[in-house]
Amino acid sequence: MRIAVLASGEGTNLQALLDRVHGRDGIALVAVASDKPGARALERARAVGVESSVFPLERYGDRAARDRAMATWLAGQGAELIVLAGYMQLLSPGFLRRFDGRVINVHPALLPAFPGLRAIEQALDYGVKVFGVTVHFVDEGIDSGPVLLQRAVELPSARTVEEVRERLAPIEHELLPEAVRLIASGAVRIDADNPRRVVIER
């Protein structure tokens, strides 16, 4: 399976994919795209010879035009699955239709709780004792697609975003590659009776 990654920042989840699944079990990362020219993720891609490109919004005028250009480039790289790994932009409906059912995202909260931006801050403000990570399929809502994988961690004394992020990052780096492996192996399907439910057949 040919994987493309969208990232806006450091690219640590991209690095986890490169380290754990790239070149294994028939999985290849073939493209990395970003909305930020200075994203470290682009450097990580170039370092291992993965094609990369930048799609800043100001170059295209609006999100729909930018996403059309990005989708065309990704399709040209032969991408079969799109992985959002710290990509901080909403994708347009046209992009999602082009890759229908083939876009996943990693989110630093136990969805459906705390969707959208500042998820860890939201959880801290709410005073939760259990935090977590979700990998989910992307639909046209905000972090509202079917849940693929989740893992929780109890942090009853957590007070800062930094300490929560430090505990969640290793979980993200495990769950996202695992999700890609499961999809690539054909182990993932949507329940015919409940389109919100993802069935995993290991």
TORTI-646220 format. One line per 3 residues: for each residue z, x, y of C-alpha. Coordinates in Angstrom, 3 decimals. Each point is the difference from the previous one (the first is absolute). Layout:
! TORTI-646220
Z:X:Y  ...
This chain:
! TORTI-646220
0.000:0.000:0.000  -0.966:1.255:3.440  2.835:-0.331:2.534
-0.114:0.026:3.794  3.108:0.376:2.144  0.606:-1.244:3.543
2.759:1.819:1.876  1.147:0.280:3.606  2.533:2.815:-0.101
1.514:2.787:-2.070  -1.588:-1.081:-3.252  2.951:0.635:-2.319
-1.009:-2.950:-2.178  -3.536:1.358:-0.053  1.425:3.320:-1.169
1.881:-1.779:-2.779  -3.269:-1.559:-1.152  -1.754:3.370:0.117
2.801:1.630:-1.967  0.549:-2.729:-2.586  -3.264:-1.846:-0.714
-2.985:1.808:1.545  -2.152:1.434:-2.742  2.027:-1.610:-2.799
-0.733:-2.910:-2.335  -3.394:-0.580:1.579  1.452:-0.416:3.505
-1.540:1.809:2.960  0.874:-0.156:3.684  -3.391:-0.003:1.659
0.704:-0.863:3.646  2.713:-0.023:2.657  -0.432:-1.934:3.234
2.269:-0.194:3.014  0.179:-1.709:3.366  1.671:3.124:1.463
-2.033:3.197:0.526  3.170:2.093:-0.192  1.371:-1.524:-3.186
1.358:2.654:-2.365  -1.400:-2.052:-2.874  -3.484:1.162:0.999
1.082:3.638:-0.359  1.418:-0.730:-3.442  -3.337:-1.524:-1.055
-2.043:2.898:1.331  2.290:2.507:-1.723  -1.050:-1.310:-3.421
-3.621:-0.784:0.801  0.329:-3.782:0.321  -2.402:-1.588:2.484
1.704:-1.229:3.159  -0.956:-1.853:3.162  1.632:-1.414:3.127
-0.509:-3.519:1.368  1.840:-0.277:3.346  -0.006:-3.493:1.417
-1.225:1.114:3.430  -3.262:1.227:-1.528  -0.917:-3.473:-1.262
1.390:-2.400:2.581  1.759:-2.379:-2.355  1.705:-0.052:-3.376
-2.746:-1.936:-1.786  -2.695:2.508:1.023  2.212:2.955:-0.915
0.818:-1.509:-3.384  -3.665:-0.724:-0.727  -0.857:3.645:0.647
2.928:1.212:-2.064  -0.816:-2.350:-2.897  -3.609:1.164:-0.011
1.103:3.645:-0.098  2.506:-0.648:-2.795  -2.592:-1.893:-2.036
-2.377:2.913:0.527  2.603:2.281:-1.581  0.062:-2.297:-3.020
3.574:-1.203:0.584  1.145:-2.561:-2.554  3.641:-0.339:1.073
1.345:0.341:3.549  3.570:1.265:0.347  1.876:-0.418:3.275
2.423:2.917:0.207  1.663:-0.180:3.381  -2.994:-1.667:1.638
1.422:-1.673:3.104  -2.830:-2.412:0.790  -0.717:-3.510:-1.214
-3.272:-0.260:-1.885  -2.484:-2.640:1.084  -0.934:-2.917:-2.284
-3.521:1.419:-0.322  1.318:3.287:-1.380  2.230:-1.793:-2.497
-2.868:-2.217:-1.152  -2.134:3.063:-0.634  2.720:1.486:-2.215
1.394:-3.287:-1.274  2.981:0.530:-2.287  -0.413:3.763:0.230
2.343:0.965:2.850  3.653:0.944:-0.558  2.768:1.068:2.361
3.414:1.642:-0.263  2.764:-1.514:2.162  3.546:1.310:0.585
1.817:-3.271:-0.721  0.481:-2.512:-2.787  -2.605:-2.562:0.982
-0.064:-2.802:0.941  2.987:1.238:2.009  -0.734:2.063:3.132
-3.815:-0.002:0.210  -1.978:1.691:2.739  0.967:2.912:2.206
3.468:1.560:0.153  0.951:-1.302:-3.447  2.896:2.415:-0.431
1.302:-0.776:3.479  -0.216:-3.714:-0.784  1.999:0.481:-3.195
2.647:2.102:1.729  0.322:-2.525:2.807  0.467:-2.745:-2.579
2.737:1.991:-1.693  -1.413:0.009:-3.532  1.630:2.144:-2.694
-3.083:0.281:-2.216  -3.231:1.553:1.261  -3.216:0.657:-1.857
-3.734:0.566:-0.257  -2.825:-2.406:-0.808  -3.590:0.685:-1.045
-2.067:-3.126:0.517  -3.551:-1.240:0.196  -1.203:-0.518:3.562
-1.131:-3.393:1.234  -0.658:-1.303:3.515  3.695:-0.493:0.756
2.554:2.617:1.018  1.372:1.592:-3.186  -0.437:-3.360:-1.708
-2.202:0.856:-2.993  1.087:-0.170:-3.652  2.667:2.516:-0.993
-1.104:2.660:-2.468  3.061:2.259:-0.314  3.464:0.097:1.560
3.057:2.183:-0.255  3.376:-0.491:1.643  2.697:2.465:0.990
3.545:-0.816:1.047  0.939:1.622:3.305  3.126:-1.874:1.062
1.019:2.609:2.578  -3.398:0.655:1.567  0.061:0.074:3.792
-3.171:1.780:1.107  -3.714:-0.350:-0.573  -0.196:3.676:-0.935
2.466:-0.225:-2.886  -1.668:-3.114:-1.394  -3.471:1.509:0.330
1.186:3.135:-1.777  1.091:-2.085:-2.998  -3.087:-2.221:-0.007
-2.648:2.722:0.321  0.357:1.326:-3.591  -0.218:-3.580:-1.276
-3.224:-0.566:1.950  -1.367:3.248:-1.423  0.639:-1.283:-3.532
-0.966:-3.659:0.320  -3.318:0.430:1.812  -1.528:2.405:-2.561
1.356:-2.201:-2.796  -1.699:-3.032:1.531  -3.299:1.877:0.190
0.355:1.100:-3.634  0.675:-3.544:-1.136  -2.979:-1.439:1.884
-2.309:2.782:-1.186  1.035:-0.580:-3.620  -0.775:-3.709:0.201
3.636:-0.980:-0.514  0.220:-2.208:3.111  -1.150:-3.588:0.355
0.842:-3.023:2.124  1.648:-2.873:-1.892  -2.565:-2.777:-0.413
2.716:-2.628:0.491  1.627:1.652:3.017  -2.174:2.132:2.300
3.176:1.378:1.617  1.101:1.602:-3.271  -1.292:3.359:-1.202
0.081:0.531:-3.757  0.297:3.554:-1.317  -1.005:0.608:-3.599
1.079:3.531:-0.853
